[in-house]
Amino acid sequence: MLSYDKQLKALSQHLRKNMTDAENRLWLRLRRKQLKGRPVYRQKIIGKYIVDFYCPKADLVIELDGGQHYSETGKAKDGARDDALREMGIKVLRFSDRDVFENIDGVMERIWGCV
C-alpha cells in the first residue's frame, strides 16, 4: 500500500468535488471500471502529492495539465513530482486539457496502451 500525507485529505476531497471540465470529461471515460475492468481513483493522495487519476492495478497516474503547468515553475514542479512518482514504481501520463477536449479518443487510446 502506498503511503500518503493525511494532511492532504481535506484538499483531496475538495478537489474531487470541484473537478475541472477536462477532468470531468475524462472521468466519464475512466469511472466504473471502464478501463479494462480496472478501478481508477480521482484526486488520489500518493505520498505528498494529489494526482488527478490513479489506477493502482496498472501503477498508472494520469495528469491533466492546464495553463499553469506550462510556465517554467510549473514544468519544474511537474518534473520533480513525476520523478518522485516514478521512483515509487508508478508510470505517469500527462495530457493537456486541450487534448481532452479536442482528441479524447486519442487520449483514451494512449491510456489503454499503458494498462
BADRENBA-924805 format. One line per 5 residues: number of its first residue (from 1); their letters; for each residue z, y, x of N, C-alpha, C. Coordinates in Angstrom, 3 decimals. Each point is the difference from the previous one (the first is absolute). Example, Ala and Ser with C-alpha at 12.3 -4.5 7.8 and 13.67 -1.06 7.14 Angstrom:
1) as) 7.800,-5.690,13.190,0.000,1.190,-0.890,0.000,1.200,0.900; -0.720,1.050,-0.350,0.060,1.190,0.820,0.730,1.090,-0.770
This chain:
1) mlsyd) 0.000,-1.186,0.841,0.000,1.186,-0.841,0.000,1.247,0.884; -0.780,0.982,-0.402,-0.079,1.245,0.758,1.216,0.871,-0.267; 0.487,0.651,1.046,1.119,0.914,-0.184,-0.533,1.318,-0.560; 0.897,0.776,-0.597,-0.417,1.291,-0.517,1.161,0.971,-0.015; -0.334,1.273,0.004,0.980,1.070,-0.014,0.416,0.254,-1.452
6) kqlka) 1.218,-0.382,-0.350,0.482,0.124,-1.382,0.043,1.445,-0.482; 0.046,0.947,0.926,0.028,1.407,-0.385,-1.335,0.452,-0.596; -1.048,-0.782,0.171,-1.316,0.345,-0.529,-0.236,-0.515,-1.417; 0.967,-0.718,-0.546,-0.189,-0.639,-1.310,-0.289,1.012,-1.110; 0.751,1.074,-0.074,-0.217,1.000,-1.054,-1.373,0.653,0.144
11) lsqhl) -0.404,0.299,1.233,-1.312,0.605,0.228,-1.108,-0.976,-0.382; 0.168,-1.257,0.339,-0.984,-1.018,-0.344,-0.169,-0.097,-1.514; 1.099,0.009,-0.724,-0.057,-0.050,-1.463,-0.699,1.238,-0.559; 0.301,1.163,0.567,-0.645,1.242,-0.426,-1.517,-0.073,0.230; -0.405,-0.500,1.163,-1.423,-0.108,0.307,-0.712,-0.989,-0.923
16) rknmt) 0.685,-1.076,-0.392,-0.585,-0.965,-0.938,-0.256,0.654,-1.356; 0.926,0.836,-0.426,-0.134,0.661,-1.305,-1.006,1.143,0.038; -0.331,0.501,1.185,-0.868,1.171,0.136,-1.166,-0.282,0.957; -0.683,-1.106,-0.239,-1.107,-0.362,0.883,-1.153,0.991,-0.168; -0.788,0.141,1.064,-1.177,0.865,-0.050,-1.070,-0.660,-0.867
21) daenr) -1.001,0.768,-0.378,-1.099,-0.556,-0.797,-0.700,-1.131,0.747; -0.204,0.174,1.301,-0.648,-1.049,0.792,0.864,-1.263,0.040; 1.303,0.165,0.186,0.899,-1.163,0.018,-0.029,-0.715,-1.344; 0.020,0.752,-1.084,-0.058,-0.618,-1.328,-1.290,-0.777,-0.201; -1.098,0.561,0.449,-1.296,-0.670,-0.159,-0.040,-1.316,0.778
26) lwlrl) 0.481,0.021,1.239,0.022,-1.239,0.787,1.013,-0.990,-0.564; 1.132,0.497,-0.464,1.037,-0.868,-0.557,-0.535,-0.815,-1.171; -0.888,0.586,-0.796,-0.584,-0.738,-1.124,-0.771,-1.231,0.468; -0.475,0.013,1.234,-0.753,-1.128,0.567,0.889,-0.977,0.771; 1.223,0.406,0.327,0.874,-0.828,0.832,1.140,-0.653,-0.777
31) rrkql) 0.422,0.615,-1.066,1.191,-0.477,-0.712,-0.270,-1.328,-0.699; 1.068,-0.608,-0.439,-0.041,-1.263,-0.743,-0.757,-1.103,0.731; 0.241,-0.064,1.303,-0.558,-1.076,0.829,-1.525,-0.103,-0.073; -0.672,1.151,-0.130,-1.464,-0.007,-0.041,-0.608,-0.205,1.381; 0.807,0.059,1.031,-0.483,-0.147,1.370,0.163,-1.459,0.423
36) kgrpv) -0.954,-0.821,-0.422,0.009,-1.434,0.311,1.305,-0.672,-0.412; 0.589,0.463,-1.090,1.225,-0.589,-0.522,1.256,0.379,0.764; -0.116,0.979,0.876,1.132,0.402,0.838,0.647,1.276,-0.539; 1.315,0.051,0.021,0.667,1.222,-0.470,-0.180,1.148,0.990; -0.104,1.189,-0.540,-0.093,1.222,0.795,1.071,0.940,-0.528
41) yrqki) 0.709,0.635,0.906,1.059,0.938,-0.371,-0.446,1.409,0.361; 0.408,0.964,-0.798,-0.364,1.389,0.268,1.219,0.772,0.463; -0.244,0.955,0.886,1.060,0.838,0.560,1.150,-0.865,0.518; -0.351,-0.935,0.840,0.937,-0.982,0.562,0.611,0.529,1.295; 1.293,-0.161,0.138,0.692,0.412,1.220,-0.097,-1.141,1.017
46) igkyi) -0.515,0.340,1.169,-0.068,-0.945,1.114,0.558,0.736,1.205; 1.135,-0.476,0.507,0.639,0.698,1.114,0.393,1.402,-0.414; -0.491,0.995,0.729,0.326,1.388,-0.337,-1.169,0.708,-0.678; -0.930,-0.795,-0.545,-1.197,0.550,-0.635,-0.101,-0.436,-1.457; -0.666,0.825,-0.792,-0.389,-0.381,-1.354,-1.519,-0.103,0.022
51) vdfyc) -0.509,-1.198,-0.254,-1.444,-0.206,0.019,-0.536,0.059,-1.428; -1.260,0.380,-0.136,-0.583,0.131,-1.338,-0.042,-1.349,-0.713; -0.570,-1.014,0.657,-0.102,-1.332,-0.596,0.279,-1.047,1.071; 0.654,-1.094,-0.413,0.340,-1.061,0.939,-0.200,-1.351,-0.658; -0.767,-0.859,0.668,-0.197,-1.377,-0.435,0.690,-0.899,1.022
56) pkadl) 1.210,-0.487,-0.316,0.757,-0.781,0.985,-0.655,-1.323,0.390; -0.693,-0.656,-0.918,-0.608,-1.293,0.330,-1.136,0.144,1.000; -0.583,1.197,0.072,-1.078,0.240,0.965,0.477,0.878,1.154; 1.274,0.382,-0.008,0.519,0.948,1.003,-0.948,1.192,0.133; -0.293,0.610,-1.142,-0.992,1.076,-0.059,0.571,1.238,-0.678
61) vield) -0.154,1.137,0.669,0.339,1.303,-0.564,-1.305,0.736,-0.274; -0.068,0.630,-1.164,-1.162,0.808,-0.368,0.496,1.429,-0.196; -0.578,0.913,0.757,0.379,1.411,-0.057,-1.163,0.827,-0.514; 0.306,0.955,-0.878,-0.989,0.949,-0.481,0.343,1.362,0.577; -1.001,0.630,0.585,0.225,1.253,0.705,-0.637,1.174,-0.719
66) ggqhy) 0.841,0.980,-0.325,-0.477,1.273,-0.523,-0.241,0.940,1.171; -0.293,1.245,-0.290,-0.373,0.978,1.009,0.990,0.195,1.123; 1.310,-0.084,-0.276,1.008,0.249,1.033,-0.050,-1.025,1.122; -0.622,-1.134,-0.247,-0.068,-1.049,1.022,-1.059,0.279,1.061; -0.834,0.990,-0.220,-1.096,0.263,0.925,0.286,1.143,0.960
71) setgk) 1.179,0.588,-0.087,0.408,1.001,0.989,0.411,-0.732,1.272; 0.107,0.720,1.103,0.427,-0.631,1.260,1.390,-0.618,-0.151; 0.906,0.726,-0.646,1.356,-0.517,-0.213,-0.034,-1.245,-0.871; -0.777,0.052,-1.074,-0.110,-1.145,-0.905,-0.560,-1.223,0.689; -1.046,0.192,0.811,-0.593,-1.119,0.729,0.993,-0.616,0.977
76) akdga) 0.771,0.843,0.668,0.993,-0.503,0.965,1.084,-0.803,-0.709; 0.504,0.517,-1.112,1.038,-0.718,-0.761,-0.530,-1.332,-0.518; -1.220,0.030,-0.544,-0.593,-1.229,-0.521,-0.214,-1.029,1.102; -0.422,0.463,1.181,-0.209,-0.911,1.122,1.291,-0.675,0.431; 1.076,0.778,0.098,1.304,-0.559,0.387,0.494,-0.981,-1.056
81) rddal) -0.189,0.355,-1.254,0.423,-0.856,-1.113,-0.780,-1.310,0.019; -1.330,0.094,0.164,-0.835,-1.200,0.035,0.386,-0.904,1.169; 0.269,0.597,1.153,0.420,-0.784,1.167,1.309,-0.738,-0.288; 0.949,0.689,-0.617,1.298,-0.621,-0.318,-0.185,-1.153,-0.980; -0.842,0.181,-0.998,-0.245,-1.071,-0.970,-0.702,-1.180,0.654
86) remgi) -0.950,0.279,0.863,-0.711,-1.085,0.706,0.950,-0.784,0.892; 0.961,0.688,0.604,0.998,-0.697,0.823,0.836,-0.960,-0.836; 0.100,0.259,-1.293,0.709,-0.904,-0.918,-0.906,-1.127,-0.485; -1.250,-0.007,0.462,-0.946,-1.041,-0.406,-0.738,0.313,-1.282; -0.057,1.271,-0.376,-0.631,0.413,-1.249,-1.341,0.678,0.291
91) kvlrf) -1.035,-0.433,-0.706,-1.309,0.653,0.094,0.042,1.274,-0.842; -0.693,1.031,0.447,-0.042,1.264,-0.726,-1.449,0.378,-0.282; -0.293,0.236,-1.271,-1.304,0.521,-0.403,0.207,1.409,-0.530; -0.837,0.930,0.416,0.069,1.382,-0.473,-1.314,0.374,-0.671; 0.135,0.667,-1.133,-1.142,0.516,-0.734,0.301,1.438,-0.391
96) sdrdv) -1.037,0.799,-0.110,0.204,1.357,-0.500,0.055,-0.055,-1.527; 0.635,0.987,-0.585,0.003,0.101,-1.464,-1.437,0.030,-0.514; -0.848,0.702,0.735,-1.407,0.117,-0.397,-0.668,-1.379,-0.069; 0.312,-0.885,0.957,-0.548,-1.363,-0.023,0.327,-0.689,-1.320; 1.225,0.161,-0.448,0.446,-0.654,-1.235,-0.774,0.536,-1.200
101) fenid) -0.245,1.291,-0.028,-0.708,0.587,-1.141,-1.505,-0.237,0.043; -0.570,-0.048,1.190,-1.453,-0.096,0.107,-0.519,-1.405,0.265; 0.876,-0.904,0.505,-0.468,-1.336,0.358,1.122,-1.032,-0.136; 0.591,-0.077,-1.172,1.132,-0.914,-0.219,-0.405,-1.455,0.254; -1.251,-0.356,-0.314,-0.437,-1.382,0.239,-0.056,-0.307,1.495
106) gvmer) -0.448,0.960,0.804,-0.012,-0.186,1.449,1.395,-0.106,0.572; 0.919,0.797,-0.535,1.406,-0.065,0.419,0.556,-1.385,-0.314; -0.247,-0.476,-1.202,0.512,-1.313,-0.395,-0.613,-1.118,0.837; -1.271,0.126,0.317,-0.660,-1.019,0.832,0.662,-0.093,1.375; 0.300,1.142,0.559,0.651,0.011,1.324,1.418,-0.580,-0.075
111) iwgcv) 0.721,0.334,-1.067,1.351,-0.556,-0.186,-0.080,-1.507,-0.165; -0.909,-0.471,-0.845,-0.153,-1.442,-0.221,-0.310,-0.726,1.297; -0.734,0.635,0.894,-0.329,-0.618,1.279,1.191,-0.175,0.924; 1.092,0.679,-0.299,1.208,-0.077,0.847,1.083,-0.880,-0.591; -0.237,-0.535,-1.186,1.052,-0.774,-0.647,-0.223,-1.481,0.147
